């Protein structure tokens, strides 16, 4: 098969969970499959980064790059449904893999496999006006209807898709993310101090890691942290790491350490040096930081909302994200109970080993083969 993969998310200025998924699933597919021919589609104004070029170093992989102005390119895809991405690549494309919802136009006779990470965009309270507008013009429903097969990264997201779109259940397959165990298990500790210094982290800390936006329940976490400080004895600080979408959150609580977006190289070090990861999100399609923290040897407190109970299993403490007292008690218990913390570390490390990108790629490749 000639398989095309849309890798445009790899050039985001602040790589997100979607770009991590795109990078890891592409890399794992190419490592697992030397038989099919892969064409990596990318459009950007500048030069292609070396990290992207490395993906196309195998004989059966071709980087297909274009340099149209992104706004004009996206407008053409939206308004005219042109150019057809499969035709830009040239020749007959047997399958187009879209690792996320994006502006696309693909010939009607070209099979599409689409990954849906979540449908939080259906809930207006979770998105800014700009985010709502972007999802309206991308028209997810059109792409969902055109897709031959849909991958959802959790059973929770599959059910959401079934609830909101007229899609037969047999067209949807749940394939979980993996964890880059080499990266999160084999940490060069000689670089840890430099990583913490870069972000101004001093002393012990409780960590949140993810985009700083309303659906992640940052306000609830900070309210719980204030309870911890008042009712329980702690010498920790709260560090909130991640791209700040809602700037008002950082302004509202100046005593909390907001460190902003963390470079990928520093991420394992920020995890490793924390005492506990708290991830009390209201809505998640998967929740990759939960498993990455476990792989690092970091205890995890999360919520039982949407996919998180499915992904975290019994290896994390799960709480009601709407109950700040319950969340505060869970944080205090982990901070003050060494035995509990050690049990959570051991259980989390073992549990995270179930999730590998090699297994994700194997299932994805089998799905591709079902469309031959």
Secondary structure as UniProt FT lines:
FT   STRAND          2..6
FT   HELIX           8..11
FT   HELIX           17..32
FT   STRAND          37..43
FT   HELIX           50..53
FT   HELIX           54..56
FT   TURN            59..60
FT   STRAND          61..66
FT   HELIX           70..79
FT   HELIX           85..89
FT   STRAND          95..98
FT   TURN            108..109
FT   STRAND          112..116
FT   HELIX           120..122
FT   HELIX           124..126
FT   HELIX           129..138
FT   HELIX           140..146
FT   STRAND          149..152
FT   HELIX           155..164
FT   HELIX           169..171
FT   STRAND          172..174
FT   HELIX           181..185
FT   HELIX           189..191
FT   HELIX           192..198
FT   TURN            199..200
FT   STRAND          205..209
FT   HELIX           214..216
FT   HELIX           218..231
FT   STRAND          237..241
FT   HELIX           247..252
FT   TURN            254..255
FT   STRAND          257..260
FT   HELIX           264..273
FT   STRAND          276..279
FT   HELIX           288..296
FT   STRAND          299..303
FT   TURN            306..307
FT   HELIX           308..312
FT   TURN            313..314
FT   STRAND          317..319
FT   TURN            321..322
FT   HELIX           324..336
FT   HELIX           338..352
FT   TURN            353..354
FT   HELIX           357..369
FT   TURN            370..371
//
